[in-house]
Amino acid sequence: MTSPIVAAAAGLLMTAGVLGIAFGVVRGTPEPQAGAHRSAAAMWARVTKRPAGVAGRRRDLLLAASLLAGLAVASGTGWLISVALIPAAVLGLPALLKIPKARDVVLLEALDRWVRTLTATLPTGKSITDAIRLSRRTAPETIAQPLGLLIARLNNRWDTRDALMQFADDLDSPDADGVIAALILAAHRGSNGAVATLGALADSLQAQLRARRLIEVERAKPYIVVRQVTVISLLTLGLAFVFGRGFFAPYGTPLGQVILSVLLSGYVASLILMRRRAAVRRRDRILVGAHR
């Protein structure tokens, strides 16, 4: 009984020491402009899809903590699979069970707010281009960067139609194409017809949003069910592992851990398949290359 405890403590201390040295070196030395360290960090971020900033550091700390937990479980029980299983569960399950929010819905919400801002500005006598410039101050974050590029092109004396066509390419969405096509027509007709056009466009966006939100509610139901089943299963297995160790005795052998790996891989594959089936299919655009 003493040997596993000593092995677990030694593994924890060694891992903590290595991580402490690594974090101390990273925090205590300036970031190099180029070289192996920067290349390794860039490769790590690219391969693991590490988020930038605080989210990335939090993810790395979570990974380190889960690795320590995996080493502790492996040292105390002999289940070597836990070294990979616990980090994979901690990082992978939340990502697989998270309900994805469709980009189309987020973009439609931003476009709806933006169009309503334009509609409120035009009755003051502003043109479409002037209203677009003024809308930058209250633009939703989703379209803030592409809108800034659009305004920069207008300020550089681009033709309004060409600038809006490029704006459509920047957004790269069939829903945005419909909005921008209406804006091009409104800019061509002048301020008198623009108010009516944008008002009708805003009403159309609201109807689309209602329909898309209902669809997203239906798409979320399988995720909710699978999440509940997964949580209940993990709690049940965890309690059984703590209080009924004999039930898991066959999985403690090398062959048993291979079988367990296959079973868990099959479950993960089913979650990935569910996400692929629930993913929104990309629709064709209507303004691609029209400005060229």
C-alpha positions, 0 to 999 in steps of 0.5 A, spaced: 500 500 500 505 504 501 509 503 494 503 506 490 502 512 495 510 513 494 510 513 486 504 517 486 507 523 490 514 522 486 510 523 480 506 529 482 512 532 485 516 531 479 511 534 474 509 540 478 517 541 478 517 541 471 511 545 470 514 550 475 520 551 472 517 552 465 512 557 467 518 561 471 522 561 464 516 563 460 514 569 465 521 571 467 524 572 460 522 576 454 519 573 449 524 572 443 522 575 436 524 569 433 527 562 434 525 555 436 521 557 443 517 561 439 516 556 433 514 551 438 509 555 441 506 557 435 506 550 433 503 548 439 497 553 438 496 551 431 496 543 433 492 544 439 487 550 437 489 554 443 485 560 444 489 567 444 490 571 451 487 569 457 483 563 455 489 560 452 493 560 458 487 558 462 486 552 457 493 550 458 493 550 466 487 546 466 491 541 461 496 541 466 492 540 472 488 534 468 495 531 467 497 531 474 490 528 476 491 523 471 498 521 473 496 521 480 490 516 478 495 512 474 500 511 480 495 509 485 491 504 481 495 502 475 490 504 470 495 507 465 490 509 461 488 515 466 494 519 464 490 520 457 483 519 459 482 524 464 485 530 460 481 528 454 475 528 458 476 534 461 478 538 455 474 534 450 467 533 453 465 540 454 467 542 447 463 536 444 457 537 449 457 544 448 451 547 443 454 550 437 451 557 436 450 557 428 454 563 425 448 565 421 444 567 427 449 571 430 450 574 423 443 576 422 442 579 429 448 583 428 445 585 421 438 586 424 441 591 429 445 595 424 440 595 418 435 598 424 440 603 425 441 605 418 433 606 418 433 611 424 439 615 421 436 616 414 430 620 415 434 626 418 437 627 410 443 623 410 445 619 404 446 611 405 454 612 405 453 617 410 448 613 414 453 607 414 459 612 416 455 614 422 453 607 424 460 605 425 460 608 432 454 603 434 456 597 430 455 590 433 462 587 434 460 581 429 461 586 423 465 591 426 471 590 423 468 588 416 464 595 417 470 599 418 474 596 412 467 598 408 468 605 411 475 606 409 474 604 402 468 609 402 473 614 404 478 612 399 473 614 394 471 607 392 464 607 388 459 605 393 456 599 389 464 596 389 465 597 396 458 594 398 460 588 394 467 587 397 463 588 404 459 582 402 465 578 400 468 580 407 462 577 411 461 571 406 454 569 408 448 568 403 444 572 409 449 578 408 448 578 401 441 579 401 442 585 406 447 588 401 443 587 395 438 591 398 443 596 400 445 597 393 438 598 390 437 603 396 443 607 394 441 607 387 434 610 388 436 615 393 434 617 400 427 617 398 426 610 397 431 608 401 427 608 408 422 604 405 427 599 402 431 598 409 424 598 413 422 592 409 429 589 410 429 590 417 422 586 417 424 581 413 430 580 418 426 579 424 422 574 420 428 570 418 431 571 425 424 568 428 425 562 424 432 561 425 431 561 433 426 556 432 430 551 428 436 552 433 431 550 439 430 544 435 437 543 434 439 544 441 435 538 444 439 532 442 445 536 445 441 537 452 439 529 452 446 527 450 449 532 456 444 529 461 446 522 459 453 523 459 453 527 466 449 521 469 453 516 466 460 519 469 457 520 476 454 513 476 461 510 474 465 514 478 461 512 484 462 505 482 469 506 481 470 509 488 465 504 492 465 498 488 472 497 485 471 489 484 466 491 478 472 495 474 477 489 476 477 486 469 479 493 466 485 494 470 489 488 466 492 491 459 487 487 455 482 490 459 484 497 458 485 496 451 478 494 451 476 500 455 479 505 450 476 502 444 469 503 448 470 510 450 473 511 442 466 509 440 462 513 444 467 519 442 466 518 435 458 518 436 459 525 439 463 527 433 458 524 428 452 527 432 456 534 431 457 533 424 450 531 423 447 537 427 452 542 423 448 547 418 450 546 411 453 552 407 449 555 402 451 558 396 451 566 395 448 570 390 454 576 390 460 572 389 465 575 384 459 580 382 464 586 383 470 583 379 
